[in-house]
Amino acid sequence: MSVDPAASIEVGVLVERRPPDTHWAEHVWAATELLLDVPDVPGWTLLRQEGPHKVYFAGRAEIRLFRTETDNLRHNMESREPRIWAVLRPTDGDPGMALQCVTADPGEAHLYADSGNDLVESLAMPAPLAAAIRAFIAKHHVAQTHHKRRRDRADPEAMARPVWEAEDE
């Protein structure tokens, strides 16, 4: 799998709807698998049903890689187990969720998690996808040096009384 710097990587997401472990909710949603070979079926197609458990093909999404965000990608790839995040958003229509996006950037996933309504699910990153992202990082990452900003020196006379006011007294 190769990555063109101007392109995105298309993936598919499988989502499960199952009964909860509590009485406070009717059902629980969870992204369960990332597909590199995306099937040619419409989003939210019911693939399997075993009693109250339902597995849906949530749809297609593009993992977008940007040259300016390789630092976050690099941190993800250097972790013990690189992850992909699928973001699901509640909707009023059937089946009740929408696939918002899929990202390899932990910073972007964190922003969606902070929004409050979105369900952000972490999935294992398949090896071919990890290799493609590593190749993208190797090609485009530029280490940026951190420059600590220093404050300007304070002028001790800045708040002093003007000379002409002092002479008038």
N, C-alpha and C positions, 0 to 999 in steps of 0.2 A: 504494500500500500504506500503510495507516494503522496506528498502534500505539495500542491502548488501554492505559493505564498498568497496568491490573490483568490484562492478558492476556499471552500469549506468542505468538511467531511460529513457526508450524509449518513445518518444512523436511524435505527428504529428503536422503539421502546415498548416493552411488554409491561403491562400494569395489572395488578391483581386487586380485586374487590372481595373482601371477606368479612365475615361477622367479627365484631370486636370482642375483646376479653372483658368488657364492661357493659353495663346496662345503659350507660349514658349516651351511647351513639348507636345508630342503626347499622353502620358498616365502616370499614377501614380501608383506605386506599394505600397501595404500596407499589412503587416501581420495582420490578423484579429482575429485568434482564435488558441488556443493551444488545441490539442486533447490528452487525456490520453488513450482513446480507439482508437488505431491506425487502420484505415481501411486497408484491404489487397488489395490495389490498387497501381499501380506504381506512382512514383513521377511526378508531373506536369500534373496530370489528371484533365481535365476540369470538374468541378462538376456542375456548374450552369452558365448560361449566360442570362442576361436580357438586351437586347440592347447592348450598349458598355461595360457594367459592366460584368466582368468575375471573377468567383471564382474558384481557383485551389486548389487541394491538393498538396502542395509543396513537401511533402515527409516526410520521417522519419528522426529523429535526436535523438541523445543520450545526455541527460544532465549528464555530468560527474562531480562527486563530489570527491574532494581530501581532505584527512585529513589535509594537510598543508594549505589549503585555507579556513578553516572554519571561520576565522575572517571576511572575506568579505561576506560569506554567512550569518553569524550572523547579520551583519549590515543590510543586505537586509531583513532578517526575522523580525528584530526589527522595521522596518519602518511601517508606518501606513498602507500601502498597498504594500505587497511584490510583486515583479515583476519578469517576465521572459523576456529575450531578444532573439529575433530571428534575425539572421544575414543573409541578402540576398545579393548576389553578382551579379552584371551585367555580362551577358555572350553574346557571339555572336550568339549562337544557339537559337532555339525556345523553350520557349516563351520569352527569354531575361533576365531571372533571374535564379539563382541557390540558393538553401538553403545551406548556408555555415555551420551554427551551431546554436544550441540553448543553452543558458547558464542562470544559476541563479546567477552567479557571476557578480556584478556590475563593478568590476575592469576589468574583461575580456571584457565585453560589451563596456566599455570605450575605451579599446585598439582598438577594431574593428571600433568604431566610429571615432577615430583619423586617421584611415588609409585613409579616404577621399572618396574612391569609394564604400565602403560597405554601405548598407542601414540597420541600426540597429533599429528594431521596438520593443517597450516595450509592453508587454501583461500582463494582470492580471494573477496572479498565482492561479490555481485551488486549492481548500482547501485540497484535498487528496495529492497533490504534496507538498504543504506547510507543511503538517503534516510529510511527509516522510523526507523532508529536515531538519525540526526541530529535528526529531529523529536522523538523521545522525550527526547533530551538537552536540546534547546532548551526544552522544556516543563518539565522536572523538575530540571535541574542548578542547584544552589545552591553558589556558590563558598564554600569554607570557608577562613577565615583560619588561618594556622598560628601557634600560640602557643608560643613557646619556654619550656619550663619552666625555672625558676631554682631552684637549690637554696636551702634555708633557710640563713641565715648560721649558721656554726658558733659554738657557745657555747664560748669558750676556757676557761671554768671548769667545763665539764661533766665533764671527767676529772680535775679537781683533787681533792686530798684535802679531805675535809670540814674545816671550821674547828675543830670540837671535837676531831678527831684531832690536828691540828697543835698545839693548845694543850696537850694532854696530854704532849707530849714535852719 
